[in-house]
């Protein structure tokens, strides 16, 4: 009888142990974010034809010899890429206003890579370049645009939450940057609190250069730029937000916005949307 009691007690302990193991093993680990890799060169994008909706790391690798960015835009339902390109030729302001700007990696010098995180919604999207060459010809006119589809996710995946080191507010026409920006990898949440479309480009200044040198070069771009284009976050529609990934070295930086004003057509940096900051 005593042995039976001992056996029952042992079985109870084993059952409880196995039950505890089952409970501990039940939560599914967070999955890493899927990646949409965009490779840019003169004058084309290499990008997958489709990707599932949801939080996505969008990476730009500049494999060309010129600076490139990757502006993502979602077409309205029922509009094809061909229809948008036709509208762009006939009525550029109407084409610009027809799409929803969802951001993307900013202007990046050759050989560099930059990442942002976007919450992509289903629909037809474009990766498009609004950069101009030295003669004033847009890269878009040279064929630098590529459509892709964002489709509904096949399964409900649990992804890791986005943890940011600070928030960037885009205003008409200024920035509010995170306080005390330090060196190293970091994530900034980018929020467009303005009435117009805005972006934030990050420039690493050359030794001895300052904000006045940047302004002078932007107004008259002759010679070597007094900065390196580190990327940034492309234009985003008012009221939207996403995340910008950076890895900053100590030094002097400038952030700016190249988007043309809705009324004047002047670039936003000429309207005051340019600012310096120091990384220690």
C-alpha positions in Angstrom: 0.0 0.0 0.0 2.8 2.4 0.9 4.5 1.7 -2.4 1.3 2.4 -4.3 1.0 5.8 -2.5 4.6 6.6 -3.4 3.9 5.6 -7.0 0.8 7.8 -7.1 2.7 10.7 -5.7 5.5 10.2 -8.2 3.0 10.2 -11.1 1.4 13.4 -9.8 4.7 15.2 -9.7 5.6 14.0 -13.2 2.2 15.1 -14.5 2.6 18.5 -12.9 6.1 18.9 -14.3 4.9 18.0 -17.8 2.0 20.3 -17.5 4.3 23.1 -16.5 6.6 22.4 -19.4 3.6 22.6 -21.8 2.5 25.9 -20.5 6.0 27.4 -20.6 6.5 26.3 -24.2 3.1 27.5 -25.5 3.9 31.2 -26.4 5.2 31.5 -30.0 8.3 33.6 -30.3 8.2 36.9 -32.1 9.1 36.6 -35.8 11.6 39.0 -37.4 10.1 41.5 -39.8 10.0 40.4 -43.5 12.3 42.5 -45.7 11.6 44.2 -49.0 15.0 44.7 -50.6 15.3 47.4 -53.3 18.4 47.7 -55.3 19.0 50.9 -57.2 21.3 51.8 -60.1 21.2 54.0 -63.2 18.2 54.2 -63.9 16.3 51.3 -62.6 15.1 49.5 -59.5 15.3 45.8 -58.8 12.4 44.9 -56.5 10.2 41.8 -55.9 6.9 41.8 -57.8 4.9 41.2 -54.6 5.1 41.2 -50.9 2.6 40.5 -48.1 1.0 43.4 -46.2 2.1 44.3 -42.7 5.1 45.7 -40.9 8.1 45.3 -43.2 11.7 46.4 -43.2 12.3 48.2 -46.5 16.0 48.3 -47.4 17.7 50.3 -50.2 21.1 49.2 -51.5 22.6 51.8 -53.9 24.5 49.8 -56.5 24.9 52.7 -58.9 27.4 55.6 -59.3 24.9 58.3 -58.4 22.8 59.1 -55.3 19.5 57.4 -55.3 16.4 57.1 -53.1 13.3 54.9 -53.1 10.0 56.7 -52.8 7.1 54.3 -52.2 3.6 55.4 -53.2 0.3 53.5 -53.1 -2.0 54.0 -56.1 -5.7 54.6 -55.6 -7.9 51.5 -56.1 -8.6 51.0 -59.8 -5.6 53.0 -61.1 -2.9 51.1 -63.0 0.8 52.0 -63.1 0.4 52.8 -66.8 -2.5 55.2 -66.1 -0.5 57.0 -63.4 2.5 57.4 -65.8 0.2 58.7 -68.4 -1.3 61.2 -66.0 2.2 62.2 -65.0 3.0 63.1 -68.6 -0.3 65.0 -69.1 -0.8 66.6 -65.7 2.1 66.2 -63.2 0.4 68.1 -60.3 -2.6 65.8 -60.6 -0.4 62.7 -60.7 1.5 63.9 -57.6 -1.7 64.3 -55.7 -3.3 61.1 -56.8 -1.2 58.7 -54.8 -0.6 58.1 -51.1 3.0 58.6 -50.0 4.1 55.9 -47.6 7.8 56.8 -47.2 10.9 54.7 -48.1 14.6 54.9 -47.7 16.0 58.4 -48.4 18.7 59.8 -50.7 21.7 57.5 -50.4 25.2 57.8 -51.8 26.7 55.0 -53.9 27.7 51.8 -52.0 25.5 52.5 -49.0 22.5 50.7 -47.5 19.7 52.1 -45.5 16.5 50.7 -43.8 13.1 52.0 -42.8 10.1 50.1 -41.4 6.7 50.6 -43.0 3.3 49.1 -42.3 2.3 48.3 -45.8 -1.4 48.0 -46.8 -2.7 45.9 -49.6 -2.7 47.5 -53.0 -0.7 48.4 -56.1 2.5 50.3 -55.1 5.2 52.1 -57.0 8.9 52.6 -56.2 9.7 55.9 -58.0 12.6 58.3 -58.2 12.0 62.0 -58.0 15.7 62.8 -58.2 16.8 65.2 -61.1 20.1 65.0 -63.0 22.5 67.9 -63.6 20.5 68.9 -66.7 17.2 69.0 -64.8 15.8 65.7 -66.2 14.0 63.6 -63.6 15.2 60.0 -63.2 11.5 59.0 -63.5 11.6 60.2 -67.2 14.6 57.9 -67.7 12.4 54.9 -66.6 13.3 54.8 -62.9 9.9 53.5 -61.6 8.8 50.0 -60.7 5.4 48.7 -59.7 4.8 46.0 -57.1 1.8 44.5 -55.4 1.2 44.3 -51.6 -1.2 41.4 -51.0 -3.1 40.3 -47.9 -1.0 38.1 -45.6 -1.4 34.3 -45.9 -1.0 33.7 -42.2 -1.3 35.9 -39.1 2.3 36.2 -37.9 3.3 37.6 -34.5 6.0 40.1 -35.2 8.4 41.9 -32.9 7.2 45.3 -31.7 9.0 48.4 -33.0 10.9 50.1 -30.2 12.1 53.6 -31.0 14.7 55.8 -29.5 12.8 59.0 -30.2 10.3 60.7 -32.4 10.7 63.1 -35.3 7.8 65.4 -36.0 7.5 66.8 -39.5 5.9 70.2 -39.4 5.1 73.0 -41.9 8.1 73.9 -42.3 10.4 72.6 -39.6 11.5 69.5 -37.7 11.3 68.5 -34.1 14.1 66.0 -33.5 14.7 63.7 -30.6 16.6 65.3 -27.7 20.2 64.3 -27.1 21.0 62.3 -30.2 23.8 59.9 -29.5 26.1 57.8 -31.6 25.3 54.2 -32.7 22.3 52.3 -34.1 18.9 53.8 -33.4 15.3 53.9 -34.6 13.3 57.1 -34.9 9.6 57.1 -35.3 8.7 59.6 -38.1 5.3 61.4 -37.8 3.9 63.8 -40.3 2.0 66.3 -38.1 1.8 68.9 -41.0 -0.7 69.8 -43.7 1.7 69.0 -46.5 3.8 66.0 -47.6 7.2 66.0 -46.0 10.4 63.9 -45.8 13.6 63.9 -43.7 16.9 63.5 -45.4 20.0 63.0 -43.2 23.4 64.5 -44.3 26.7 63.8 -42.6 28.8 67.0 -42.9 32.4 66.9 -44.1 35.0 68.1 -41.6 34.9 71.9 -41.2 31.6 72.3 -43.0 28.4 73.7 -41.6 24.8 74.5 -42.3 25.6 77.6 -44.4 27.8 75.5 -46.7 25.0 73.0 -47.2 22.5 75.8 -48.1 25.0 77.4 -50.5 25.5 74.0 -52.3 21.8 73.3 -52.5 21.1 76.7 -54.0 24.1 76.4 -56.5 25.3 72.8 -56.7 28.8 73.2 -58.1 31.8 71.1 -57.2 31.9 68.4 -54.5 29.0 68.3 -52.0 30.0 69.3 -48.4 28.2 66.2 -47.0 27.5 62.5 -47.4 23.9 61.5 -48.2 23.2 58.9 -45.5 19.6 58.3 -46.5 16.6 59.3 -44.4 12.9 58.8 -44.7 11.1 59.6 -48.0 7.9 61.7 -48.4 5.0 60.6 -46.2 1.3 61.8 -46.4 0.0 64.0 -43.6 -1.2 62.1 -40.6 0.9 59.0 -41.3 3.9 57.6 -39.3 6.6 55.0 -39.8 10.2 54.3 -38.6 13.6 55.3 -39.7 16.7 53.2 -38.9 20.1 55.0 -38.6 23.6 54.2 -37.4 25.2 57.5 -36.6 28.9 58.3 -36.0 30.0 61.3 -33.8 30.0 64.5 -35.8 27.9 67.2 -37.4 24.7 66.5 -39.3 22.0 68.3 -41.2 18.4 67.2 -41.8 16.4 68.7 -44.6 13.3 68.3 -46.9 13.5 68.5 -50.7 9.7 68.2 -51.3 8.4 71.2 -53.4 5.8 73.4 -51.7 2.2 72.9 -52.7 1.7 76.5 -53.5 5.0 78.0 -54.5 6.9 75.0 -55.8 9.9 76.0 -53.8 11.7 73.2 -52.0 10.8 73.0 -48.3 14.4 73.6 -47.3 14.2 77.1 -48.9 11.2 77.7 -46.6 13.1 76.9 -43.4 12.9 73.1 -43.3 16.6 72.5 -42.7 18.3 72.0 -39.4 21.7 71.0 -38.0 22.4 68.7 -35.0 25.4 67.2 -33.3 26.1 63.6 -32.5 28.5 63.0 -29.6 
